[in-house]
Amino acid sequence: MTACASIPPRDSAGVARVDVATSYTPYKSLTIAPGARGAAVRVVQRALGGLAVDGVFGAITRDKVVLLQRSLALPQTGIVTPELWDVLEARDFPFVADRSTVLRAGDTGPQVVAVQRLLGVHPTGVFDLATREAVKAAQACAGLASTGVVASRTWSLFDRLSA
């Protein structure tokens, strides 16, 4: 586990809710192409990295999209499709699909292994005492309630830690 200073703090506790939205959620149904402008283009430009985030889908943005598509063995159209949004979301928010799952001591499975690997615990696939203590430490560092239970807010924390 890395030092607490590397974990950005989150909002204070409030009413429990499962937030499965990401920064990509509002745009996932959109197809954007060269000539497009606006917030969706800025989100794509941030996701691609290495280019100005100006909200203008020009030649450089298109070239970066083509490079990404090539690396993923997708058709190299230079157009951001809903499929590409899904790929970006899975890359940048690897635990988003788990946010409605609750993990606690005694649970087993691949989600436990993923948590153990992220937190530097020997990956046994069993949510044991070492896993619980590592989860509690990560939660405390992030300003979350140190329950040792992995639920929505802790999954969101794990997305940030995996970045």
C-alpha positions as CSV (number, residue, x, y, z in Angstrom):
1,M,0.0,0.0,0.0
2,T,1.3,3.4,-0.9
3,A,1.5,6.3,1.6
4,C,-1.7,8.1,2.6
5,A,-0.6,11.3,1.0
6,S,-1.0,9.7,-2.4
7,I,-4.8,9.1,-1.9
8,P,-6.9,12.1,-2.6
9,P,-9.5,12.8,0.1
10,R,-13.2,12.4,-0.6
11,D,-16.3,14.2,0.5
12,S,-17.6,13.5,4.0
13,A,-20.0,10.7,4.7
14,G,-23.6,11.3,4.0
15,V,-26.6,9.4,2.8
16,A,-25.5,6.1,1.4
17,R,-25.9,5.7,-2.4
18,V,-24.3,3.6,-5.1
19,D,-22.8,5.9,-7.6
20,V,-22.0,4.1,-10.8
21,A,-21.4,7.2,-12.9
22,T,-18.0,8.2,-14.2
23,S,-16.8,11.2,-16.1
24,Y,-17.6,9.3,-19.3
25,T,-21.2,8.4,-18.4
26,P,-22.9,11.5,-19.9
27,Y,-21.1,10.9,-23.2
28,K,-21.2,7.2,-23.6
29,S,-24.1,7.2,-26.1
30,L,-22.4,9.9,-28.3
31,T,-20.4,9.4,-31.5
32,I,-18.0,12.3,-32.0
33,A,-15.8,12.9,-35.0
34,P,-13.5,15.5,-36.4
35,G,-15.1,18.9,-36.4
36,A,-17.0,18.3,-33.1
37,R,-16.6,20.8,-30.3
38,G,-17.5,20.9,-26.6
39,A,-17.3,19.0,-23.3
40,A,-17.4,15.5,-24.8
41,V,-14.3,16.4,-26.9
42,R,-12.5,17.7,-23.8
43,V,-13.3,14.5,-22.0
44,V,-11.8,12.5,-24.8
45,Q,-8.8,14.7,-25.1
46,R,-8.1,14.3,-21.4
47,A,-8.5,10.5,-21.7
48,L,-6.1,10.3,-24.7
49,G,-3.4,12.5,-23.1
50,G,-0.5,14.2,-24.7
51,L,-2.5,16.8,-26.5
52,A,-4.1,20.2,-25.8
53,V,-7.5,20.0,-24.1
54,D,-9.3,22.6,-26.1
55,G,-12.6,21.0,-26.9
56,V,-11.9,21.0,-30.6
57,F,-11.8,17.6,-32.4
58,G,-9.1,18.4,-34.9
59,A,-6.4,16.5,-36.7
60,I,-4.3,15.9,-33.6
61,T,-7.2,14.5,-31.6
62,R,-8.2,12.3,-34.6
63,D,-4.7,11.0,-34.9
64,K,-4.6,10.1,-31.2
65,V,-8.0,8.3,-31.5
66,V,-6.6,6.3,-34.5
67,L,-3.5,5.4,-32.4
68,L,-5.7,4.2,-29.6
69,Q,-8.0,2.2,-32.0
70,R,-4.9,0.6,-33.6
71,S,-3.6,-0.4,-30.1
72,L,-6.9,-2.0,-29.4
73,A,-7.2,-3.8,-32.8
74,L,-10.4,-1.7,-33.5
75,P,-11.2,-0.3,-36.9
76,Q,-9.1,2.9,-37.3
77,T,-11.8,5.4,-38.1
78,G,-10.6,8.3,-35.9
79,I,-14.2,8.5,-34.6
80,V,-15.1,8.1,-31.0
81,T,-18.0,5.6,-30.8
82,P,-20.0,4.3,-27.8
83,E,-17.8,1.2,-28.0
84,L,-14.6,3.3,-27.6
85,W,-16.2,5.2,-24.7
86,D,-16.8,1.8,-23.0
87,V,-13.1,0.9,-23.6
88,L,-11.9,4.2,-22.1
89,E,-14.2,3.8,-19.1
90,A,-13.1,0.2,-18.4
91,R,-9.4,1.4,-18.7
92,D,-9.8,4.4,-16.4
93,F,-12.4,3.1,-14.0
94,P,-11.6,-0.6,-13.6
95,F,-13.9,-1.1,-10.6
96,V,-17.0,0.8,-11.8
97,A,-18.9,-2.5,-12.5
98,D,-18.2,-3.6,-8.9
99,R,-19.6,-0.5,-7.2
100,S,-22.9,-2.2,-6.3
101,T,-21.0,-5.2,-4.8
102,V,-20.2,-5.4,-1.1
103,L,-17.1,-7.4,0.0
104,R,-16.4,-8.2,3.6
105,A,-14.4,-10.7,5.7
106,G,-15.0,-14.3,4.6
107,D,-16.0,-13.4,1.0
108,T,-14.1,-15.1,-1.8
109,G,-13.6,-14.7,-5.6
110,P,-11.9,-12.7,-8.3
111,Q,-13.0,-9.4,-6.9
112,V,-11.2,-10.2,-3.7
113,V,-8.1,-11.1,-5.6
114,A,-8.3,-7.7,-7.5
115,V,-8.6,-5.8,-4.2
116,Q,-5.7,-7.8,-2.7
117,R,-3.5,-7.1,-5.7
118,L,-4.3,-3.4,-5.6
119,L,-3.6,-3.1,-1.9
120,G,-0.4,-5.2,-1.9
121,V,-1.9,-8.1,0.0
122,H,-0.9,-11.7,-1.0
123,P,-3.7,-12.6,-3.5
124,T,-5.4,-15.7,-2.0
125,G,-8.9,-14.9,-3.1
126,V,-10.2,-15.0,0.5
127,F,-11.1,-11.7,2.2
128,D,-9.0,-12.5,5.3
129,L,-7.8,-10.4,8.2
130,A,-4.8,-9.0,6.2
131,T,-7.2,-7.9,3.5
132,R,-9.6,-6.3,6.0
133,E,-6.7,-4.4,7.6
134,A,-5.4,-3.2,4.2
135,V,-8.9,-2.0,3.2
136,K,-9.3,-0.2,6.6
137,A,-5.9,1.5,6.1
138,A,-6.8,2.7,2.6
139,Q,-10.1,3.9,3.8
140,A,-8.6,5.9,6.6
141,C,-6.0,7.4,4.3
142,A,-8.7,8.6,2.0
143,G,-10.9,10.0,4.8
144,L,-13.5,7.3,4.5
145,A,-15.0,5.5,7.4
146,S,-12.5,2.7,8.3
147,T,-15.0,-0.2,8.2
148,G,-12.9,-2.8,6.4
149,V,-15.9,-3.4,4.2
150,V,-15.6,-2.7,0.5
151,A,-18.7,-0.9,-0.8
152,S,-19.5,1.9,-3.3
153,R,-17.2,4.6,-2.0
154,T,-14.3,2.2,-1.4
155,W,-14.7,0.9,-5.0
156,S,-14.5,4.5,-6.2
157,L,-11.3,4.9,-4.1
158,F,-9.9,1.8,-5.7
159,D,-10.5,3.3,-9.2
160,R,-8.4,6.3,-8.1
161,L,-5.7,4.2,-6.6
162,S,-5.4,2.1,-9.8
163,A,-4.9,5.1,-12.0
